[in-house]
Amino acid sequence: MNWSDLAAALTAGVGIAAAWVLVLWLVSILRRDISVIDAVFSLIELSIVGVAGVVMGSAPQSRKILIFGLLCLWSLRLTAYLGWRKWGEGEDPRYTKLRGWVDEGWPFHRFVLRQVFGLQGATMFLLGLPLIISLAADEPDSFGPITYVGVAVWAVGFFFEVIGDLQLVRFKGNPANDGNVLDSGLWRYTAHPNYFGEVMMAWGLFITALEVPWAAIGIIGPVMYTRLVIKITGTPTLEKRVRRTRPEYGAYLERTSSFWPRPPRSSSS
């Protein structure tokens, strides 16, 4: 491990994340739409690891291809899906609600820079931290069992996210389901198969990076991301909003796991 090269790569990663944050923040002010960051946040991770890890790293080509390939599958698919789903919808209601909490103008923009754009930029950098460390090392030059475990965990997450999104699109595309709650397919076992998939992919990439022991330092990334999804900006916020618009959703959550997949509870339990 060349520590000076690693320091340069981490510095580059911070710079890339900061540049994305500032540009997207300025775009959000011009468009009056904070949601601009949602459709492209995974591209932040891809560009951080692509430059600071793949381009600047000394890892064997096989490890670079594997890690960057998994990132590309996640990021490009998610960006395309979110861009398509959110096209023309305007600002997400979660962000519009913030405008009623903080005075418009500079106080609001400063708040959003710190609490939305800065938080997402920091999270994406920390998620990339173990990958950058792994890609900075020129050893090992072959895949071990840890890599295969990480890829397997990532694949489970990718399956849940892709299939969950497809099932949701199909459900919403049927006018007969308007106002109803999707409780079949993967949605029978978890109320958020897409969020579960996101978290599993993050942990899968982290595990893959552990072929380089120093990458364990980056565990803060997947831990922070998991907490954000489960406790703060992910499932709690979405569940509150859906409860207000779909009367059946409360009963659905009573019988269905909010995150970790499991068989639904019986109505008598």
C-alpha positions in Angstrom: 0.0 0.0 0.0 1.4 3.3 -1.1 0.1 5.7 1.6 0.9 8.9 -0.3 -1.0 7.6 -3.4 -3.9 6.7 -1.2 -4.0 10.1 0.4 -4.0 11.7 -3.0 -6.9 9.4 -4.1 -8.9 10.2 -1.0 -8.3 13.9 -1.5 -9.5 13.6 -5.1 -12.6 11.7 -3.9 -13.5 14.5 -1.5 -13.0 17.1 -4.3 -15.3 15.2 -6.7 -18.0 14.8 -4.0 -17.8 18.5 -3.2 -18.0 19.5 -6.8 -21.1 17.4 -7.4 -22.7 18.9 -4.2 -22.1 22.5 -5.2 -23.2 22.1 -8.8 -26.4 20.2 -8.0 -27.1 22.7 -5.2 -26.8 25.6 -7.6 -29.0 23.8 -10.2 -31.6 23.2 -7.5 -31.7 26.9 -6.8 -32.1 27.8 -10.4 -34.8 25.2 -11.0 -36.4 25.6 -7.6 -36.3 21.8 -7.3 -34.2 20.0 -4.7 -35.1 16.7 -6.2 -32.4 17.1 -8.8 -30.0 15.2 -6.6 -32.2 12.2 -6.2 -32.0 11.0 -9.8 -28.2 11.3 -10.0 -26.9 10.7 -6.5 -25.6 7.2 -7.5 -23.5 8.9 -10.2 -21.6 10.7 -7.4 -20.5 7.4 -6.1 -19.6 6.1 -9.5 -17.5 9.1 -10.4 -15.7 9.1 -7.0 -14.7 5.5 -7.2 -14.0 5.7 -11.0 -11.5 8.5 -10.6 -10.1 8.1 -7.1 -10.1 4.3 -7.2 -9.9 2.9 -10.7 -7.9 5.7 -12.4 -5.6 6.6 -9.5 -5.5 3.1 -7.8 -2.8 0.5 -8.2 -5.0 -2.6 -7.9 -4.9 -5.5 -10.4 -7.0 -4.9 -13.4 -9.3 -7.8 -12.5 -10.3 -6.2 -9.2 -10.8 -2.8 -10.8 -13.1 -4.3 -13.4 -15.1 -6.3 -10.9 -15.7 -3.4 -8.4 -16.3 -0.8 -11.1 -18.5 -3.1 -13.0 -20.8 -3.8 -10.0 -20.9 0.0 -9.4 -21.9 0.7 -13.0 -24.7 -1.8 -13.0 -26.1 -0.3 -9.8 -25.6 3.4 -10.7 -26.6 3.5 -14.3 -29.7 1.3 -13.8 -30.8 3.3 -10.8 -30.1 6.7 -12.5 -32.1 5.6 -15.6 -35.0 4.3 -13.5 -35.2 7.3 -11.2 -34.8 9.7 -14.1 -37.7 8.0 -16.0 -39.9 7.8 -12.9 -39.5 11.3 -11.8 -39.5 13.0 -15.2 -41.9 15.9 -15.2 -43.1 15.3 -11.6 -41.5 18.4 -10.1 -40.1 18.6 -6.6 -40.5 15.7 -4.2 -43.1 16.6 -1.5 -40.5 15.8 1.2 -38.4 18.7 0.0 -41.3 21.0 -0.7 -42.3 20.5 3.0 -38.9 21.8 4.0 -39.8 25.2 2.5 -42.4 25.6 5.1 -40.0 24.9 7.9 -37.2 27.3 7.0 -37.4 30.9 5.7 -36.9 31.2 1.9 -33.8 32.8 0.5 -30.3 32.3 1.8 -31.3 30.7 5.2 -33.2 28.0 3.3 -30.5 27.5 0.6 -27.8 27.2 3.3 -29.9 24.7 5.3 -30.5 22.6 2.2 -26.8 22.7 1.2 -25.9 21.3 4.6 -28.8 18.9 5.4 -29.6 17.5 1.9 -26.8 18.0 -0.6 -23.9 18.0 1.9 -25.3 14.9 3.6 -25.7 13.0 0.4 -22.3 14.0 -0.9 -20.6 12.9 2.4 -22.5 9.6 2.4 -21.5 8.8 -1.2 -17.8 9.6 -0.4 -17.9 7.4 2.8 -19.6 4.6 0.8 -16.7 4.8 -1.7 -14.0 4.9 1.0 -13.5 1.1 1.4 -13.5 0.7 -2.4 -10.9 3.4 -2.9 -8.7 1.8 -0.2 -9.1 -1.6 -1.8 -8.3 -0.2 -5.3 -5.2 1.6 -4.0 -3.5 -1.6 -3.0 -1.6 -3.7 -5.6 -2.3 -6.9 -3.6 -3.9 -9.4 -3.7 -3.9 -10.1 -7.5 -6.6 -12.9 -7.3 -10.1 -13.2 -5.9 -10.5 -15.0 -2.6 -13.6 -16.3 -0.8 -14.3 -12.8 0.7 -14.8 -11.5 -2.8 -17.3 -14.2 -3.7 -19.2 -13.6 -0.5 -19.4 -9.9 -1.3 -20.5 -10.5 -4.9 -23.2 -12.9 -3.6 -24.5 -10.3 -1.1 -24.5 -7.6 -3.8 -26.4 -9.9 -6.2 -29.1 -10.5 -3.6 -29.5 -6.7 -3.3 -29.5 -6.1 -7.0 -32.2 -8.8 -7.4 -34.4 -7.2 -4.8 -34.0 -3.7 -6.1 -34.6 -4.5 -9.8 -37.5 -7.0 -9.3 -39.1 -4.8 -6.7 -39.0 -1.8 -9.0 -40.4 -3.8 -11.9 -43.2 -5.1 -9.8 -44.1 -1.6 -8.6 -44.1 -0.2 -12.1 -46.4 -3.0 -13.3 -48.7 -2.5 -10.3 -48.9 1.3 -10.8 -49.5 0.8 -14.5 -52.8 -0.9 -13.9 -55.6 1.7 -13.3 -57.5 -0.9 -11.2 -54.8 -0.6 -8.6 -55.2 3.1 -8.0 -55.3 3.8 -4.3 -54.5 0.2 -3.4 -51.3 -1.2 -1.7 -48.9 -3.6 -3.5 -48.7 -6.6 -1.2 -47.6 -9.4 -3.6 -44.3 -10.6 -5.0 -41.3 -9.3 -3.1 -43.6 -6.6 -1.5 -45.3 -9.4 0.4 -42.1 -10.1 2.4 -40.8 -6.5 2.8 -42.5 -3.1 2.5 -39.3 -1.8 0.9 -37.6 -4.3 -1.4 -35.8 -1.5 -3.3 -34.4 0.0 -0.1 -33.4 -3.4 1.2 -31.7 -4.0 -2.2 -29.8 -0.7 -1.9 -28.4 -1.5 1.5 -27.4 -5.1 0.5 -25.5 -3.8 -2.5 -23.7 -1.3 -0.3 -22.7 -4.1 2.1 -21.8 -6.4 -0.7 -19.3 -3.9 -2.2 -17.9 -3.3 1.2 -17.3 -7.1 1.8 -15.7 -7.4 -1.6 -13.3 -4.6 -0.7 -12.2 -6.6 2.4 -9.7 -8.7 0.4 -7.6 -5.7 1.3 -7.7 -5.7 5.2 -7.2 -1.9 5.5 -10.5 -1.4 3.7 -12.3 -2.4 6.9 -11.7 1.2 8.1 -14.4 2.2 5.6 -17.2 0.4 7.5 -18.5 3.8 8.5 -19.8 4.2 4.9 -22.3 1.2 4.8 -23.2 1.8 8.5 -24.1 5.4 7.8 -26.0 4.6 4.7 -28.0 1.8 6.4 -28.9 4.1 9.2 -30.0 6.8 6.8 -32.2 4.4 4.9 -33.8 2.6 7.8 -34.0 5.4 10.4 -33.9 8.8 8.9 -34.5 9.7 5.2 -35.6 6.4 3.7 -38.3 4.1 5.0 -39.7 6.3 7.9 -40.3 9.4 5.6 -41.9 7.3 2.9 -44.1 5.4 5.3 -45.5 8.6 6.9 -46.4 10.0 3.5 -48.1 6.8 2.2 -50.1 6.3 5.4 -51.8 9.7 4.7 -52.8 8.8 1.2 -53.6 5.0 1.3 -55.9 3.9 4.2 -54.8 0.2 3.8 -51.1 1.0 4.2 -51.2 0.9 8.0 -52.7 -2.6 8.1 -50.1 -3.7 5.4 -47.3 -2.5 7.7 -48.8 -4.3 10.6 -48.3 -7.7 8.8 -45.3 -6.9 6.6 -41.7 -6.4 7.6 -40.6 -2.8 7.1 -37.2 -3.8 5.9 -35.7 -7.3 6.4 -37.6 -9.8 4.3 -39.7 -12.4 6.2 -43.1 -14.1 5.7 -46.0 -11.8 6.6 -47.6 -12.0 10.0 -51.0 -13.7 10.2 -53.9 -11.4 11.0 -54.4 -13.2 14.3 -50.9 -12.5 15.6 
